[in-house]
Amino acid sequence: MTVDQHANAVGLTEVVTRLRRVLRSSIRADIPWESLPMAQVELLQCVAERDGTRVGELAGLLRLAPNSVSTLVAQLTDAGLVRRERDPADRRAVALRLTEAGEQALTGWLQAHERRIGTAMELLADHDRDAIIAALPALGRLVEALGDRPRPPNE
């Protein structure tokens, strides 16, 4: 990795970290009911995208240990946001689905973030807003590249 590549990787990491932090804290400040930890929100998003998924599949998608995902699922089930159902194809397996309350919580979370980001984007100069919008496809490809990358054994 060249010095420039390293500096770019560090810069992107810092910006993404700061963006996640400020989004999380600003949403909680603006919307008092927003108290779901990010790990739970990410799990809700995965369950919404893959209705009927299993804990093992979620663990792989989220790159978490299956017992960590089981704990998150238990918390979301206790909160009434996710329900467990027997998989008709395999009666030993449990499929996860969002409840109506889970769908409402996730929709509210997504809409709050969309409003927050939309408002902030309006405050930017046109050239900054255009640069961010132009970067979205490349950032999407970066996410795919990171997701497809084999994990080193020590991760």
C-alpha positions in Angstrom: 0.0 0.0 0.0 1.4 3.4 -1.0 1.5 6.3 1.4 -1.4 8.0 -0.6 -3.5 4.8 -0.4 -2.8 4.5 3.3 -3.8 8.2 3.9 -7.0 7.7 1.8 -7.9 4.6 3.8 -7.3 6.4 7.1 -9.3 9.4 5.9 -12.3 7.3 4.7 -12.2 5.3 7.9 -12.3 8.4 10.0 -15.1 10.0 8.0 -17.3 6.9 8.1 -16.7 6.5 11.8 -17.6 10.1 12.5 -20.6 9.9 10.2 -22.0 6.8 12.0 -21.3 8.5 15.4 -23.0 11.8 14.5 -26.0 10.1 12.9 -26.5 7.9 16.0 -26.2 10.7 18.5 -28.2 13.3 16.5 -31.1 10.9 15.9 -31.2 10.1 19.6 -31.1 13.8 20.4 -33.8 14.7 17.8 -36.0 11.6 18.4 -36.2 10.6 22.1 -37.9 7.2 21.3 -34.9 6.1 19.3 -33.0 3.9 21.7 -32.3 0.8 19.7 -28.6 -0.1 19.7 -27.0 -0.1 16.2 -26.5 -3.9 16.4 -30.2 -4.4 16.8 -31.1 -2.0 14.0 -28.7 -3.8 11.7 -30.3 -7.1 12.6 -33.8 -5.7 12.0 -32.6 -4.5 8.6 -31.2 -8.0 7.7 -34.4 -9.7 8.8 -36.5 -7.2 6.8 -34.3 -7.8 3.7 -34.3 -11.6 4.1 -37.7 -12.5 5.5 -37.6 -15.9 7.1 -33.9 -16.0 7.6 -32.2 -18.0 10.3 -29.8 -17.1 13.1 -26.8 -18.8 11.4 -27.4 -16.8 8.1 -27.7 -13.6 10.1 -24.4 -14.3 11.9 -22.7 -14.7 8.5 -24.2 -11.6 7.0 -23.4 -9.5 10.1 -20.1 -11.2 10.7 -21.0 -11.9 14.3 -20.7 -15.0 16.4 -24.0 -17.1 16.3 -24.4 -16.7 20.1 -24.2 -12.9 19.7 -26.9 -13.0 17.1 -29.0 -15.3 19.3 -28.7 -12.8 22.1 -29.8 -9.9 19.8 -32.7 -12.0 18.5 -33.8 -12.8 22.0 -33.7 -9.1 22.9 -35.7 -8.2 19.8 -38.1 -11.0 20.4 -38.6 -9.9 24.0 -39.2 -6.3 22.7 -41.9 -7.6 20.3 -39.9 -6.6 17.2 -39.0 -10.0 15.8 -40.9 -13.3 16.0 -39.6 -16.8 15.6 -41.5 -19.3 13.4 -40.9 -22.9 12.6 -39.5 -23.2 9.1 -42.0 -25.3 7.1 -39.2 -26.8 5.0 -37.3 -27.9 8.1 -39.3 -28.3 11.3 -36.1 -28.2 13.4 -35.2 -24.8 12.1 -36.5 -21.4 13.2 -37.2 -18.6 10.7 -37.1 -15.0 11.8 -39.6 -12.4 10.7 -40.3 -8.8 11.7 -43.5 -8.2 13.7 -45.7 -5.2 12.8 -44.0 -3.3 15.7 -40.6 -4.3 14.2 -41.6 -3.0 10.8 -42.8 0.2 12.3 -39.7 0.7 14.4 -37.4 0.0 11.4 -39.5 2.3 9.1 -39.4 5.1 11.7 -35.6 4.7 12.1 -35.0 4.8 8.4 -37.3 7.8 7.8 -35.6 9.7 10.7 -32.2 9.1 9.2 -33.4 10.0 5.7 -34.8 13.3 7.1 -31.7 14.0 9.1 -29.4 13.4 6.1 -31.7 15.2 3.7 -31.7 18.3 5.9 -27.9 18.2 6.3 -27.4 17.7 2.5 -29.5 20.9 1.9 -27.1 22.9 4.0 -24.1 21.9 1.8 -22.9 23.8 -1.2 -24.1 22.4 -4.5 -20.6 21.1 -5.4 -20.3 19.2 -2.1 -23.8 17.7 -2.5 -23.0 16.7 -6.1 -19.7 15.1 -5.1 -21.4 13.0 -2.4 -24.2 11.9 -4.8 -21.6 11.1 -7.5 -19.6 9.0 -5.0 -22.6 6.8 -4.0 -22.1 4.2 -6.7 -18.4 3.9 -5.9 -19.1 3.7 -2.2 -21.7 0.9 -2.9 -19.0 -1.0 -4.8 -16.6 -0.5 -1.9 -19.2 -2.0 0.4 -19.5 -5.0 -1.9 -15.7 -5.4 -2.1 -15.4 -5.3 1.6 -18.2 -7.8 2.1 -16.8 -10.2 -0.5 -13.3 -9.9 0.9 -12.2 -13.1 2.7 -11.6 -12.4 6.3 -8.1 -12.9 7.7 -7.9 -15.8 10.1 -7.3 -13.5 13.2 -10.5 -11.5 12.7 
